[in-house]
Structure formats: C-alpha cells, structure tokens
Amino acid sequence: MRRLRNIFMILVGGICFFTLKTGEESITWAQAEVGSSHITQTLPGKIVFQAETDGDREIYAIQADGSHFVQLTDNAVADEYPRWSPDGEQIVFTSNRDGNYEIYVMDADGENQRRLTHRATDDKEPDWSPDGKQISFTSYSRPDEFHLAVMKADGTELRRILPNHEKGNWPAWSPVGNVIACAVTRYNLAWGLHLLNLDNTPLVRITGSGDMQPAWSPDGQRIAYVSRQNTSKPSIWVMNADGSAKRDMLTDKNVEALGPAWSPDGKYLVYAQSRDRRDPNWELAAISVEDQQPVKFAEYPLQGIAPDWHGGSISEDIFARKGIPWPLRIIYETEYAPHSTGKYRRDPEALNDRALVADKDSKQGLMSYDPYTIFPPGEYTVNFRIKASDYDKKETPLVRIDVATNRGRTQLEQQDLRGVDFQKKDRYQEFEIAFVLEEPQKLEFRVWFFATGTVWVDRITVTAKLSYHQ
C-alpha cells in the first residue's frame, strides 16, 4: 500500500463516530482489526482539543469511547489550548477573538464563555490549580519576551511568579501540591524543565535543555513532556516527578510529537504527531504508558492538536442536542504527494511556497496521486488549486482531475481542464469535484498532465460531512 500522507480528519486520536460496514460484518472503532503494531482499547473519559475545520481553530470535545462528538466554540478567530478544570465543570482556553490572545473560560458544554484577562500582552497556555481556584498561564509581551503568571479563577489578583531574569512558559500545575512544572531559561541560557514551588523555594531543574510541554500524571508521580534528547525530532517522554527514570515513549523515530495529555486512569497518553512539522495536518495518537504500545482508537487517521483528557461533565443530553455530523477536512500538499511527472519548485503564489510544475518538455503522467486509503461514507467536495500558462489552444485539455478507486482503474468523477477554464494565465484557481460515497472505499485524488502547456499544482483540499451514528 502506498504511504499515506497529510490525512486530516477531525478528531482525536483516531476516534470514529460511525460504524463501518465491510462485507459481511460491521466494525466499530472498538472492534476494528488494527494489526500487530496497535492495541485497541476501550478508553475512559472525555477529550477536548483544537482543530481547524473551517479555516480557523475551534475547540471540540469527544467521549473517549467514540460515541459522541460536539463543537464547543464557533467563530472566525482562533480558539486554542483547552484545559479541563479539576472538577470537569469548566474549560479554560486561549482566544484572539478580542484582538490579541487572552485567557477565557467556558462551561463544559461550551456555554457561558467569558474573558478573564484584559492585557496588552498575548496570554496563552493556561492551566488550573488542583483546587480549581487559580489559573497559571504564559504572558508574551514579544515572541522572545515572556513570563509566567498566576491569577484567581475569576481573573483577579494576577501576579508574576518568576524573577525578571527568568523566562518561562508551558506551566503545568501538579494535581497534588502547590508546584508548577514549566520550561524555564535563566539569563537567556539553555532551556530546561523545572519545578516551581509557589512557596518561594528555589527552582529545581529536572531535565536538560530543549524540553517543553510538561503534563502531570493524575497521581502526581510522573511527568510526560516533549524532548529531542534522542533525535532531532521532538518525541514524547515520561519521567518520575523528581526527574529520574526518563524514557522515550515512542518507537517510531520518523514522527514529530507534541502536547501529551494523560488519561484519567493514568494508563494512556494522547498527543499530536506529524511526519513533518511543515505539514499542516497534525494527527492525534495514543499510547499505553506501561508497554509503550500504540493504542488505535479507530480505523481511520484523525487529526487535532493540544488535547486534554478528563472525566468531564458534558451530559448525554448536551451531546445529543449539540452533536454534529463528523467533519472532515484533508489537505494534500503536492510537495509531499507521489507523482510520475513534473518537478518541485519554489512559488511565492503557492500556499506553502512550493508547488509541482510540469511543462511541454515534461512527459505525460500523474502530477499527483494520493493517498489511496479508505474513506468513510459521506458527501465530499474536492478542490484542486491549479494554475496554467504557455498553452496554444484554449480548447486543448491541459490536465484531468479525478477521484479514482480500484487502484486508479475506476473514476468516480473526473473533469478535463482546458485553457478556456482558466480565467487568467499564471493565476491559481480552484476547481471543484463533488461526489457521494454510499459505502467505504479506497480513494485517491489525481491530476493527469497532458503535456500541452505549463501547469502548476499547489494543493488538493477534501472536505466532507460524514455519516454519523450515535
């Protein structure tokens, strides 16, 4: 099977909300065959996370058993980094809805959203004290100038908690004491994770340089974090709370991983991973802490970042009333996709500054064919971002775009693009193909080049509303 790249489905760790019917049997996420490299588990609690489904970041929640899915924020700005309150009744998060990034809080069902900070700086990365009465966060006056602060849960009595010569970010409050784990640098020297006791005792360094994003286990005995200690790519590590017994949790050294969060029982970690940090599609994954085995939530890769896992207090009624169809948005950058003709070149008009180009001297062939993986039932729209020039006849086909199955032998939909279809030469346009899947199928989205002009292919975007069953 060809390598899957850039798959972007929403949400977490691969949790799926529909039942997949294949042949004679129905497969739910908890029953799916996932191969020898994954373990399928019934996981407890609820997970909040951020994801982009409509061009901006929103906050979502799911039940970790895959049975419900709900969108908690909905606006044209960035809502990010959600964190459950200790009692599961509220969620603190960051948003730039009022201009700059500030700290907000909402009820667990997304209602009663309200602003807590009112500052000229960008306030991010909030976390709750174990009693739910205070919130710590990072305040950024500039990208390279920031410090840690604490305030009451109602936004009052804000105070700085590090001296001026120390910078800190990614605060994580211990669930069993008045201690915050955070990334700190002194006098702009090497970064490292430290323990900050709010009784004014000295900082205690517990890791080497470059480590970040600490997350406490529910019992306060261990800390998960992000480190590049064994590789140039960030990975998920776990250590004892005193900094001992460090171990890299991930065996796949080809992925980059960020943002670990513990399950309520402390047996699993959920995190975001990607094959390349430039890839816009970060997929959520999970792992067993004890044996370091990946835990597969569902048959399909799903995406999101900044997860947080808790028992939560979103009721069945709220999930039923506010539940939405499972959204899908996939972005395929052509610089990552396989092809049989054309070359990658820098293009300032491309959304990622690079695109695949083929001209009359190039051979006929596929400029993109990806990913050939299973897609679930739903209503789909595929947008191909393409520009063309150097064609002689406006009616001559330049490229054919299609949606194919059966390893390319069957086209569900296809369209030939001619010079007349391009409103202006050398300007990107989006061309749309719509189709409906009644049952799961392996699909790929292709661009065939006829070698009759110069064609640039920038990006293929797939959006859908999937079949949804509660």
C-alpha positions as a printed Julia matrix, in Angstrom:
470×3 Matrix{Float64}:
   0.0    0.0     0.0
   1.25   3.45   -0.84
   2.36   5.66    2.0
  -0.4    7.82    3.43
   0.48  11.49    3.76
  -1.33  14.56    5.03
  -4.53  12.89    6.17
  -6.66  15.35    8.1
  -9.79  14.14    9.8
 -11.19  15.71   12.92
 -10.67  14.36   15.86
  -8.99  12.75   18.44
  -6.51  10.01   18.41
  -8.43   8.46   15.64
 -11.75   8.12   17.43
 -14.55   7.34   15.0
 -18.25   8.03   15.4
 -19.7    5.95   12.65
 -19.99   2.22   12.1
 -18.02   0.9     9.15
 -19.71  -1.9     7.21
 -17.31  -4.02    5.22
 -18.57  -7.16    3.56
 -20.49  -9.37    5.95
 -19.74  -7.68    9.23
 -19.96  -4.3    10.9
 -16.81  -2.91   12.52
 -16.95  -0.27   15.2
 -13.87   1.53   16.47
 -13.68  -0.75   19.5
 -13.76  -3.91   17.38
 -11.63  -2.95   14.38
  -8.68  -5.06   13.32
  -5.71  -2.78   13.69
  -2.76  -5.08   13.15
   0.01  -6.32   15.41
   1.55  -2.88   15.98
  -1.54  -1.43   17.67
  -3.75  -2.33   20.59
  -7.45  -1.49   20.53
  -8.81  -0.4    23.91
 -12.0    0.96   25.43
 -10.81   4.27   26.82
 -12.4    6.27   29.65
 -13.41   9.92   29.96
 -13.73  12.82   27.54
 -11.14  14.64   25.46
 -11.1   18.3    24.44
  -8.81  19.53   21.68
  -8.41  22.16   19.0
  -8.71  21.58   15.27
  -9.25  23.5    12.04
 -12.4   22.51   10.19
 -13.42  25.78    8.57
 -10.21  27.78    8.2
  -9.81  28.77   11.86
  -9.11  26.92   15.1
 -12.09  25.74   17.13
 -12.45  23.66   20.28
 -14.18  20.29   20.26
 -14.97  17.54   22.74
 -15.47  13.83   22.32
 -16.24  10.89   24.52
 -13.18   8.68   24.5
 -15.32   5.66   23.67
 -16.06   7.33   20.35
 -19.8    7.58   20.91
 -20.28  11.37   20.79
 -18.73  14.45   19.23
 -19.53  18.11   19.9
 -18.16  21.51   18.82
 -17.76  23.89   21.76
 -16.67  27.13   20.03
 -17.73  28.53   16.68
 -16.4   31.82   15.33
 -13.99  33.27   12.75
 -10.98  33.55   15.1
  -8.56  31.2    16.85
  -9.73  29.31   19.95
  -6.88  27.2    21.3
  -5.31  25.12   24.06
  -8.36  23.9    26.04
  -7.84  22.55   29.56
 -10.37  20.85   31.83
 -10.96  22.24   35.31
 -10.21  19.68   38.08
 -13.94  19.06   38.65
 -14.65  18.76   34.93
 -17.26  21.51   35.04
 -15.32  24.18   33.07
 -12.76  24.52   30.3
 -10.14  27.28   30.21
  -8.71  28.22   26.8
  -6.96  30.93   24.79
  -8.63  33.04   22.11
  -7.82  36.09   19.99
 -11.5   36.95   19.45
 -10.97  40.4    21.01
  -7.79  41.3    19.13
  -4.85  39.74   20.96
  -4.68  36.38   22.73
  -6.4   36.38   26.12
  -7.49  33.72   28.62
 -11.15  32.68   28.51
 -13.25  30.12   30.35
 -16.49  28.36   29.46
 -18.77  25.74   30.9
 -18.0   22.17   29.87
 -20.81  22.24   27.31
 -19.44  25.38   25.6
 -21.94  27.77   27.18
 -21.19  30.9    29.23
 -17.93  31.83   27.5
 -16.25  34.73   29.26
 -12.95  36.6    29.2
 -10.62  36.51   32.21
  -7.59  38.6    31.2
  -7.59  42.14   29.75
  -3.98  42.89   28.88
  -1.94  44.27   26.0
   0.21  41.12   26.01
  -0.69  37.75   24.49
  -1.75  35.38   27.27
  -1.56  31.67   26.41
  -1.09  28.12   27.72
  -3.46  28.23   30.73
  -3.69  25.52   33.39
  -5.72  25.07   36.57
  -4.53  24.73   40.15
  -5.56  21.38   41.68
  -8.33  23.03   43.74
  -9.66  24.92   40.69
  -9.29  28.3    42.43
  -6.33  29.62   40.39
  -5.08  29.59   36.79
  -1.48  29.79   35.64
  -0.52  30.93   32.12
   2.25  32.36   29.95
   2.24  36.07   29.13
   4.02  37.04   25.88
   4.91  40.72   25.51
   7.01  39.75   22.45
   7.79  36.38   20.83
  11.12  36.37   22.68
   9.92  38.07   25.87
   7.54  36.2    28.16
   6.97  35.15   31.74
   4.71  33.03   33.93
   1.74  34.44   35.81
  -0.97  33.2    38.17
  -4.42  34.64   38.84
  -7.6   33.69   40.6
 -10.04  31.65   38.52
 -12.21  34.76   38.09
  -9.3   36.72   36.55
  -8.48  38.85   39.61
  -5.27  39.16   41.67
  -2.91  38.47   38.77
   0.76  38.23   39.7
   4.06  37.3    38.09
   5.71  34.19   39.57
   9.25  34.28   38.12
  12.01  36.87   38.64
  12.81  39.26   35.8
  15.95  37.37   34.76
  13.99  34.15   34.24
  11.69  33.39   31.34
   9.17  30.57   31.49
   6.34  29.0    29.54
   4.17  25.85   29.35
   3.12  25.85   33.03
   1.54  22.61   34.29
   0.16  22.51   37.82
   0.79  19.41   39.93
  -2.5   17.69   40.88
  -1.25  17.01   44.41
   0.53  20.18   45.51
   1.42  23.82   45.09
   4.06  23.04   42.45
   4.18  24.02   38.78
   6.28  22.2    36.2
   7.4   24.59   33.47
  10.06  25.3    30.86
  12.48  27.96   32.16
  15.59  29.75   30.95
  17.78  31.92   33.16
  19.54  34.92   31.64
  18.57  33.57   28.17
  20.72  30.48   28.66
  19.7   26.87   27.9
  16.08  25.87   28.44
  15.03  23.03   30.69
  12.05  21.78   32.64
  11.92  23.0    36.24
   9.72  22.57   39.28
   8.48  25.87   40.66
   7.16  25.75   44.21
   4.9   28.7    44.88
   6.1   28.97   48.49
   9.14  30.85   47.07
  11.63  27.98   47.41
  14.3   27.85   44.65
  13.57  26.41   41.24
  14.55  22.75   40.82
  15.79  21.72   37.37
  14.64  18.22   36.33
  15.66  17.91   32.63
  18.28  19.06   30.19
  17.95  21.76   27.58
  15.24  21.99   24.97
  12.49  20.08   26.84
   8.97  21.53   27.0
   5.22  20.95   27.39
   5.12  19.06   30.71
   1.96  17.19   31.74
   1.46  15.63   35.18
   0.04  12.15   35.66
  -3.25  12.12   37.63
  -1.49  10.81   40.76
   1.28  13.45   40.55
   4.03  10.81   40.47
   5.15  11.21   36.85
   5.5   13.89   34.18
   5.1   13.44   30.44
   6.91  16.0    28.29
   8.37  16.77   24.86
  12.08  16.25   24.26
  14.62  15.99   21.44
  17.09  14.11   23.6
  17.42  11.06   21.33
  16.6   12.58   17.95
  16.3   15.85   16.07
  12.54  15.35   16.04
  10.55  16.08   19.22
   9.22  12.96   20.94
   7.05  12.11   23.95
   8.97  11.22   27.12
   7.92  10.21   30.63
   9.9   10.59   33.88
   9.32  10.47   37.6
   8.34  13.79   39.16
  11.86  14.23   40.56
  13.41  13.92   37.09
  14.57  10.32   37.39
  13.82   7.29   35.19
  13.45   9.19   31.92
  12.3    7.16   28.92
  11.32   7.89   25.34
   7.8    6.56   24.8
   7.77   6.46   21.0
   9.47   3.77   18.96
   8.77   5.48   15.62
  11.59   8.0    15.23
  10.2    9.35   11.95
   7.36  11.27   13.58
   7.34  14.57   15.43
   5.17  14.56   18.55
   3.82  17.37   20.74
   1.36  18.1    23.54
   0.99  14.95   25.69
  -2.02  14.52   27.98
  -2.78  11.67   30.41
  -5.95   9.59   30.53
  -7.92   9.91   33.81
  -6.67   6.49   34.96
  -3.03   7.32   34.11
  -2.66   4.32   31.79
  -2.52   6.14   28.45
  -1.18   9.26   26.79
  -2.77  11.14   23.9
  -0.63  13.51   21.82
  -0.34  15.11   18.36
   2.02  13.75   15.74
   3.16  14.58   12.22
   5.73  13.29    9.75
   6.95  16.83    9.13
   6.48  19.99   11.19
   5.65  21.9     7.99
   2.74  19.54    7.38
  -0.48  21.37    8.35
  -2.19  18.12    9.34
  -1.31  17.02   12.87
  -2.91  13.71   13.76
  -3.81  12.7    17.3
  -2.46   9.4    18.54
  -2.42   7.45   21.81
  -0.02   5.11   23.55
  -0.07   2.76   26.52
   2.28   4.07   29.21
   3.13   0.66   30.63
   4.26  -1.18   27.49
   4.68   1.79   25.09
   2.37   0.19   22.54
   0.32   2.46   20.26
  -3.39   2.39   21.0
  -5.57   2.67   17.92
  -8.87   4.41   18.52
 -10.4    3.83   15.09
  -9.89   2.53   11.6
  -9.25   5.99   10.16
  -6.48   8.52   10.86
  -7.98  11.54   12.63
  -6.49  14.91   13.42
  -6.3   17.6    16.06
  -3.78  19.17   18.46
  -3.48  20.29   22.09
  -5.63  17.53   23.63
  -6.64  17.34   27.3
  -8.25  14.25   28.85
 -10.63  14.17   31.82
 -13.78  12.58   33.15
 -15.61  15.78   32.17
 -19.21  16.69   32.91
 -20.74  17.04   29.43
 -24.06  15.25   29.79
 -25.59  12.77   27.36
 -28.32  15.35   26.75
 -25.79  18.0    25.69
 -24.02  15.59   23.36
 -27.36  14.57   21.84
 -28.6   18.16   21.5
 -25.37  19.77   20.24
 -23.8   16.8    18.47
 -22.84  17.49   14.86
 -22.01  15.35   11.81
 -18.42  14.23   11.83
 -16.5   16.92    9.89
 -13.65  16.08    7.54
 -11.01  18.34    6.04
  -7.93  16.93    4.35
  -5.12  18.99    2.88
  -2.74  17.34    0.41
   0.32  19.46   -0.34
   1.72  18.35   -3.7
   5.27  18.64   -2.36
   4.5   15.58   -0.2
   2.41  13.62   -2.72
   3.81  10.99   -5.13
   3.95  11.85   -8.84
   5.26  10.47  -12.13
   5.97  13.75  -13.91
   6.91  17.32  -13.01
   9.35  18.93  -10.58
   9.01  20.8    -7.29
   9.82  24.48   -7.49
   9.57  27.48   -5.23
   6.45  29.5    -5.97
   5.57  32.58   -3.88
   1.94  32.27   -5.02
   1.64  28.73   -3.65
   0.07  28.47   -0.21
   3.12  26.61    1.13
   5.65  28.5    -1.08
   6.32  25.35   -3.14
   4.37  23.64   -5.91
   4.76  20.93   -8.53
   5.24  22.21  -12.1
   5.26  20.4   -15.45
   5.78  22.0   -18.89
   5.73  20.92  -22.54
   9.14  19.3   -22.14
   7.79  17.1   -19.34
   6.32  13.72  -20.14
   2.65  12.96  -19.8
   1.76  11.45  -16.44
   0.33  11.93  -12.98
   1.31  15.15  -11.23
  -0.36  13.87   -8.04
  -1.92  10.62   -6.87
  -2.62  10.22   -3.17
  -3.44   8.75   -0.68
  -5.27   5.52   -1.72
  -6.69   4.82    1.69
 -10.18   4.03    2.99
 -12.66   6.9     3.18
 -15.98   6.51    5.04
 -19.46   7.2     3.65
 -20.38  10.86    3.25
 -20.86  13.85    0.97
 -17.5   15.03   -0.41
 -16.1   18.09   -2.14
 -12.57  18.1    -3.59
 -10.86  21.37   -4.57
  -7.79  21.31   -6.83
  -5.68  24.5    -6.71
  -4.02  24.79  -10.13
  -2.65  27.44  -12.5
  -1.65  27.17  -16.17
   0.21  29.05  -18.91
   2.05  28.53  -22.22
  -0.85  26.72  -23.88
  -1.55  27.32  -27.58
  -5.21  26.38  -27.93
  -7.83  27.23  -25.35
  -9.87  24.11  -26.13
  -6.97  21.66  -25.75
  -7.03  19.69  -22.46
  -4.17  20.63  -20.13
  -4.88  18.36  -17.16
  -7.52  15.91  -15.99
  -8.59  15.95  -12.34
 -10.39  12.95  -10.94
 -11.4   10.9    -7.93
 -10.41   7.29   -8.5
 -10.81   3.92   -6.83
  -9.9    0.32   -7.7
  -6.22   1.39   -7.83
  -6.96   4.06  -10.39
  -8.89   1.82  -12.76
 -12.29   3.29  -11.83
 -13.07   7.02  -11.84
 -15.94   8.13   -9.6
 -15.79  11.65  -11.03
 -13.45  13.37  -13.48
 -13.07  16.68  -15.31
 -10.76  17.82  -18.11
  -9.4   21.35  -17.64
  -8.69  23.36  -20.8
  -7.14  26.75  -21.34
 -10.59  28.3   -21.56
 -11.29  27.13  -17.99
  -8.51  29.32  -16.61
  -9.69  32.92  -16.24
  -6.14  34.28  -16.23
  -2.85  32.71  -17.13
  -0.38  32.17  -14.3
  -3.05  32.72  -11.62
  -4.18  29.97   -9.29
  -7.8   28.86   -9.43
  -9.7   26.2    -7.52
 -11.59  23.55   -9.48
 -14.21  21.52   -7.66
 -15.38  17.92   -7.89
 -18.29  16.75   -5.73
 -19.33  13.16   -5.08
 -21.13  10.94   -2.58
 -19.83   7.71   -1.04
 -22.54   5.27   -0.02
 -20.06   2.8     1.45
 -16.37   2.86    2.48
 -13.93   2.83   -0.44
 -10.24   3.31   -1.02
  -9.78   6.59   -2.88
  -7.08   8.72   -4.43
  -7.26  12.24   -5.83
  -5.29  12.63   -9.05
  -4.05  15.19  -11.56
  -3.12  13.83  -15.03
  -0.86  16.05  -17.17
  -1.31  16.04  -20.99
   1.97  17.9   -21.78
   0.17  20.61  -23.77
   1.22  23.61  -21.66
   2.72  24.59  -18.31
   0.75  23.55  -15.25
   1.39  24.21  -11.54
  -0.41  22.11   -8.92
  -0.34  23.62   -5.43
  -2.79  21.84   -3.14
  -5.74  19.44   -3.06
  -8.31  20.0    -0.3
 -11.0   17.46    0.6
 -13.98  18.4     2.77
 -16.94  16.25    3.72
 -19.85  15.62    6.02
 -19.57  12.01    7.07
 -22.22   9.53    8.05
 -22.75   9.86   11.8
 -24.29   7.38   14.22
 -24.73   7.9    17.96
